[in-house]
Amino acid sequence: MSTRTGQLSKKELENIKAYRYKTNGLTPVETYIYNPFWEFLANNCLPDWLAPNALTLLGLVFPLAALIVILYLDPSFS
């Protein structure tokens, strides 16, 4: 951090702009199974306009729907 309180230097701001998150991708399962699967899914099965956060939110819908069905069928969870 620069000497001024709460302000970043020009170099620090450039570093933030240049930062890119990268995963390791070192395991064979990740390299040969997961990456091809997710690339196929993202490139062929999902529309380009679908935001990643929307996809994550959509993934929450299925467990919640299952919980609602279970709650309806057995409210006491017995």
Secondary structure, DSSP 8 states (H G I E B T S, - for coil): --SSTT---HHHHHHHHH--------SHHIIIIIHHHHHHIIIIIS-TT--HHHHHHHHHHHHHHHHHHHHHH-TT--
